[in-house]
Amino acid sequence: MNMFTHMPHKNSSYASSHKRKETIKLGEELTIREKVEKSLESIRPSLQLDGGDVELVDVSDDGVVKVRLQGSCHGCPMAAMTLQMGIERTLRKDVPEITAVENVS
């Protein structure tokens, strides 16, 4: 089962998760917003498999990330779980400075 959606995908594999980890090698010179954007780029393919997407709206000085779920993710009954268990968990892992992730309409 894909951690970003409620549907299993045959495309999910060790190779794709391994590639994601290689993509997120973040340098110290990146801003928090740039780190968040890079992390979101790694999440997007999983969301897009179900016709959804995520847009970065804002990153506050105190580490609160505001995103907008788009496509089939917008209004989906599983959106809260996707946001918390998929997007927020990945962002906090990749960007430790993040304190919270919020969905805005």
N, C-alpha and C positions, 0 to 999 in steps of 0.2 A: 504494500500500500504506500502510495506517495505521501510524504509527510505534509505536503502543502495542500492536498486535496483529499476528498473523501472517496475517490475512485482509484483502484489499482491500475498501474500502467505497466505494460510489457517493456516499455523503453527504460524503466528504472533499472539501473544496474550499478555494480561496483565501479565500473569505468566512468560513468557520468558523475558519481559522487566524488570519485578520486580526482577527476578533472576540476570539479568545483573547488576542492581544497587547494589545488595548485594555483587556481585563478586568484585566490584570496590572500596571496602573500603580500601583505600591506607594508609599505615603507613608512618610516617615521616622518617623512616629509609631507605626507598627505594630510589634508585637513580632515576633521571629523566628517564633514559633509561628503568629501570625496571618498572616504572609507565606506560610508553608508551607501553611496551610489554604486561602488564596486561590489559590495555585498548584495545589494538588490539585483544587480545584473546576474549574479549567480543563481538567484531565486526565480527570476523571470521565466526561464524555460519550463519549469515545473508548473507554474501558474498558467502559462500560455497553452500547455497541453490540454487544459480544460476550457480554453477560451477566455481566460482572465488575464489580468495584469496588475501591476502596482506602480503608482506614481509617487515619487518623493515630493512632498509639499514643503516641508520645512525641517530644519534641525536647529533647535534652540540652544542657547549658550549653556543651559543646565542639562543638556543631553537628551531632551525629549524629541523623538522623531515623529513627525506627522506624515502619514501616507494616505493615499486615496486608492482604494481597491476599485478596479475597473473591469469592464466586460462582464463575463458571467460571474465574477467574484462579487461584483456590486449587487447587493440584495440577496446573495446566496445564504441559505440557512447555516451553512458551514463556515461563513466568512469570519466569525469570531474565533473559531478554532484555527483557521488558516492564519489569521493575524497573530494569535498568541503562540500557537505551537510550531508554526512554520516560520513566519517572517520575524517575529520578535526574538525567538530563540536563536535564529541564525544571526540576526543583527547583533545581539548581545555577545554571542560567541566571537564574531569577527571584529566587533568594535566595542571593546570593554567600557568605553566612556559613555555608552548609551545607558540612560536611566529608565526610559519608558518608550513604548511605541504606541501611538494612537491613530485610529482611523478617522479621517475627516470626510464629510460628504461633499 
